[in-house]
């Protein structure tokens, strides 16, 4: 990333203190400024600090084109946000709402009825959060790509350790995870996740192919082992509860093919290398790790498969 900043050189005898959001929340600015002589405090919207002298800063303009919008510093994060745009990022989007909402808040997808959100990168969740659709039917889909089982797609959601998250009444689909250990194409869950009336469909965890063997002076090498795939839809290493109305369909975990053995040399009596083993596949819909907990309270599973 490149950051560009414009600075105004000020030559006077004043000391200025600009409080951070963390300082504002802890109300440490008064103590800090009391130790300075002639301090001018720059305060952001919503500050409880009203002593003098101070300067109120409503917004900060980004160092971009003159037409660029102001970057507003929010003091109190909202506890409820309605998504109004189905774009991947920017104002009104699901990604923006996740980034800016207060921990424990609720995001409602009702503002984008009958629309799909096609992601360009995974949604990372590192706070307690509820994402729901207040409409009667789950008519909003959050997708890892425009089509199912496409290597250009992305995992849809990554829930980090220690966070309690609830999803209800929408669809998660077309997620894709690959690698030597492909896990959770729709959701990688290390927190506490509850799903209610959700559709989780057409996601794929695909293990990488094993490397091909190469000849050496003593004989041809064997091919590499194919990558493992665990959890075509969900890889759960935390706590997962699936409530009534949720449907898992068309999800797939596919082990990678083994690599080809290298050809030997008949002239030098070098044997051929063996082909590598194919990768294992576990949990077409859900893989539950050894230390994880899973509770299913009436749900439907169909056409999910795990193929080594």
BELVENLIN-V122710 format. One record per helix or strand of 2 or more residues. SS is the DSSP state (a for helix, b for strand). FROM is the first residue (numbers start at 0). LEN is the number of residues. If there is no record, write none. Layout:
# BELVENLIN-V122710
ss = <SS;SS>
from = <FROM;FROM>
len = <LEN;LEN>
This chain:
# BELVENLIN-V122710
ss = <b;a;a;b;b;b;b;b;a;b;a;b;b;b;b;b;b;b;b;b;b;b;b;b;b;b;b;b;b;b;b;b;b;b;b;b>
from = <14;20;28;38;53;59;69;79;93;104;109;115;122;128;140;156;163;170;175;180;186;191;198;203;214;218;227;233;238;246;251;280;285;292;299;304>
len = <4;6;6;6;4;2;2;3;7;4;3;3;3;4;3;3;5;3;4;3;3;5;3;4;2;2;3;3;4;3;3;2;3;4;3;3>
